[in-house]
Amino acid sequence: MPVSLTVVTTFALVLGLVGCLSGFLAGLLGVGGGIIIVPVLYHVLAFFEVDAALRAHIAVATSLATIIPTSFQSIRAHHARGAVDIRLLRFWAPFVAIGVVIGVLVAAYAPGQALTAVFGCVAAIVAAYMLFTREGWHPISALPARPGQAAMAAGIGTISTLMGIGGGTLTVPTLSIFSYPVRRAVGTASVIGLVIALPGTLGYIINGWGKAGLPVYSLGYVNLAGMIAIVLTSLWFAPLGARTAHTIEPRTLRKLFGLFLAITSAKMLYDLF
């Protein structure tokens, strides 16, 4: 990307708008902003002619970085309401962290197309879950034994790191399948998001250090200008989305989110192939 004041200013303004969109939709739909930020940022980077081999890594890394400051606010709010399951976290957190390390190592050697494929495929699965399962669907009565939970936690850490998302998108549906109370699932997922974002961001900074062709103001694969613009605007617009959510039927919100993910995943996979 050419280093000029016009380009930098335009880039920051566009990513500020991305933050407005991700914050509003995150508040409206009750999901982490990463599932929205990654595909939108990916296409913004394409518009600014960032090397195709770098786009997915930058989008994922920058998305993870935005989760760090926003998750503290979420954790504080959920903890105040007693919605964080400390006992579950004590067991899950180390395995989530192991999954993050695996994800970072895979991302270090995977081409950008592989990250795009992972995001597109997993987003399609989540979209199908949202569109075709009924509200309150709990097919399994309880969580599996500890080895099964360890595998689930590590898998969530790995996939989330490769996708650039926090804990909510995968953790909440996974726990809900096992009849886990949804409010505690959401609160606990907010902490899992931080467990994913901190080491994941550090890993992408290390992996991308010194790479040629990165946008200006990048720290490894993390674009600091984009992160700041997204965080500042998303924090403003998330409450607006949350207030709007109370005026729309929950089932409609669920279907809207599923439709958004279906379109997003289809576009990313189409561009890939």
N, C-alpha and C positions, 0 to 999 in steps of 0.2 A: 504494500500500500504506500503510495507517495506520501512523504512527510510534509504536509502543508497545513496551515492554520484552517483553511476552508475544509479540507478533508477531515481533520481531527474534530472540528466543530460539528460537521454534518454527522460524522460517525457517532459522536456522543449524543446528539439530539435524537438520532434514529433509535439508539439503544435506550435512551430515556423513554421513548414511546413504547419500546418492547417491554420495559419495566412497568409502564402504565397498564399495558395489556395483560402481562403475566400476573401483576398484583391484583387487578380487578377479577380476572378469571380464577385465580387461586382463592380469593375471598368468596367469590360466587359459588365455586364448585367444591370448595373444601379440600383442595389438593395442593401439593407443593408446586411452586412455580417452575421447577426444573423441567417438568413434562411439557411445559409451554415454551420456556425460554430456549431450550436446545434446538427444536426445529426452526423457530423463528430466527434465532441468531445465526443458525446455519445458512439460511437463505439471505440474511443481511450481509454476511461475510462474502457470499457469492456475488452479491450486487456490488460490493466494494472491491471485487476482483482479487480476493485473497486466494492463494494457491489451494486448489481443490484437495490436495493431500493433507492440508493443515486444518481445513474448516471444521471437521467433526471433532478433532481433538480440542480446538479452541472453544467451540461451542460447549462441549461437555465440561471442560476445565473451568471455564468462566461461570457456567451454571452452578457447579459445585461450590465455587467461591462465594456466590451470592447467598447460598444457603447458610453460611456461617453466621453472619450478623442477624439475618432474619429469624434463624432458629432460636436464638436466645429469647427473643420476645415471645415466641410461641411456647417455648418450654416454661417460661415464667407463668404465663397465663394458664396453661394446663396443670402445672404443679399446684398452683393456688387453688384449683378446683378438685384436687385429689385424683386427677385423671392419669397420673404417671405410675405405672406398675414397676416399682423399684425392684421387687423380687425377680420379675421376668427380665428386667434390664441387666441385673447382675450376672445372669447366666448368658443372655443373648449377646451383650456388648462385645465380649472378647471374640466370639465367633463372627460377628458382623465385621469387626476390625480385621480379622484374618481374611474374610472375603474381600475387604477393601484392598488389602495388600495384593491378593491374587488379581483383582481387577486392574490395579495400577501396573503390575508386571505384564499382564496381557496387553494393556493399552500401549506399553512402551514399545512393543514389537508389532502390534497390529496396524495394518494400514487404515486410513480414514474410512475407507469403504466398509471395513468390518464393523467399526463403531456405528456407522449409519445403518447397517443391516441389523445389528443388535437392537438399536433403538426402534427401528421400523417394525421389527417382528414382535418385540415385547409390547410396544404400544398397540399393535393390532390385537394381541391377546387380551390386554386390559380393556380395549374398546369392546371386544366381544363379551367380556365379563359384564361391563356396564350396560350394554345394549340388550343382552339376551338372558340375563339372570334377574330374578325378581328381588325386590327390596327385602332385606332380612333373610336372604338365602343362607342357611347354615347346614350344609349336608353332613358334617362330621361333628359329633357331640363334644369332643374335647381335644386339646392339643396332644400331639404324639409324645412318646417317651423322650427323654433328654437327647439321645443320639439323633432322633428325627428333628427335634427343635434346633440342634446344633447345625445340622445340614441346611435347614431352612434359613437360619440366620446368616450362615456363610454365603448361601446362594443369593440372598437379598443384598448383602454387602457387595458381592462381586458384580451382579447385574446392575445395581444402582450406580456403581462407580463407572462402569462402562457406558451407562446412559446419561450420567450427569444429573441424576435426580436424588432427592432426599429419601427419607424413610416412608413417607405416607403412601406413595403410589403403589408400592408393592407390599408393604407391611400390613396396611389396613385391610385390603382384600384377603390376604393370606390368613391373618388372624380371624377375620370374620367367617371364613370358610369353616374354621374349627370352633364356631360358636363363642368366640371371645367377645366380650362387651365392646361395642363399637366406640363408645366414648373413651374407654381406657385404651383401646387400640390406637385411636387418633393421638391421644396424649403421649402414649409410650413411643409412638412413631416419631414424634417431634424430637425426642432425645436421640433416637436411632439415626435421624437425619444428620444430627451434629456429629455422631460417631462416624458416619460415612463421609461427611464433607471435610472435616479437618485433615485427616490423613490423605484423603483422596485429592484434595487441592494441593497439598504439599507434594504428593507423588507426581501430579501433572506439571507442577512448577519444575521439579527436577528433570522429568522426562523431556520437557520442552526447552530446557536451558540452552541458549546459544543456537537454536534452530534458525535458519535463514528464512526470510519471507514472512515473519510474524508481523501483525499490525503494530503500530506505535503504541507505547505504554504497555507493553506486554511483559509479564514476569513468567518466563517459561511459556506454557500454553495458556496461562491465565491472563486475560486482557483486563488490566486494572481500570482503564477508562470505562470499558463496558460494564464491569462489575459495579463500579460506583454509581454510574448512571442508572442501571437497572435497580439497584438496591434502594436508592433515594426515591425513585418514582413509584416502585412497587409498594413500599411502605405507606405511601400516601393513598394509593388506590385500593389496597387490600380491604380496608374498612368499608369503602364504598361498595365493593363487591359483596362483602358479607351482609351489609344492609339490604342490598338488592335481592340476595338469596332468600330473605324472609318474605319476599313478595311473590315468589315463584314456588310452585309445588315441587317437593323433593324429587319425585319420580321424573318430572320434566328436566330438572337439573341433571339427574343421572344420565338421561338419554342424550341431553345436549353435550355433556362431557364425552360420552361414548362416541357420538357422531364426530366431535372435534378430533378425537384421537384417531378414529378410523380414516378421516380425510388426511390427517397429518401423516400417518404411517403409510398410507397409499402413495402420497406425493413423494415421500422420502425414498420408498422402495422403487417407485417408478423412475425417479432420477438416477437411482443406483444402477438399475438394469437397462 
